[in-house]
Structures are given as structure tokens and as C-alpha cells.
């Protein structure tokens, strides 16, 4: 995956997983606090999953397993982040 793919794919997965997480936040919570951190974590974790999988020779760049591992790892990281939020 290219850097732009990390941004778009990881950001989208982070936003969707934060949107569907049932954590209740106060009404005056900012948009960045609700979704911004989740998007950043989604981007970073999808990049980490891709780089780690390629360095361990699990897959090559652009394979379906790379996209799947990036998506699953991003969802998992955002889920852990949302669980830890107050």
C-alpha cells in the first residue's frame, strides 16, 4: 500500500469503528476528541500492520491479506482506544 492508501484506508476504518462503538460521550465533546484520535490511530495502526507484515514476509505490497490485516489491526487498536476513553 502507498502512503495515500494508509491515510485514506486507515482513516476510514478508524472513523467507522469509532462511529459504531457504543461509548457514550458528553454532548459538548469536540469532533476531534470523538473521531480525530480514532482516525489517527487507524492510520498509524494500518501502516504498522502493513510494514510489519511485509518485513516478516507474510505478504507483499498490494495483496489482499495486507488490506485485511491492516483493517483488522486498525479496528482492534481503535476499539482498545475507545475502551480506555473516559
ZIZINOR-V355682 format. One record per pair of residues at least 6 apart in sequence whose ideal C-beta (glycine too) atoms are under 6 Angstrom apart, sorted by the first residue. I is the first residue (numbers start at 0). GAP is how many residues later the second one is. Records with the same first field share a line. If there is no record, write none. Layout:
# ZIZINOR-V355682
I->GAP / GAP
This chain:
# ZIZINOR-V355682
0->49
5->37 / 40 / 41
6->36
8->37
9->32 / 33 / 36 / 64
10->28 / 31 / 32
12->29 / 58 / 61
13->24 / 25 / 27 / 28 / 60 / 64
14->20 / 24
16->58 / 61
17->17 / 20 / 60
20->61
22->59
37->40
40->36 / 37 / 40
41->32 / 36
44->28 / 29 / 32
45->24 / 28
48->20 / 21 / 24
49->16 / 20
52->6 / 16
58->6 / 7
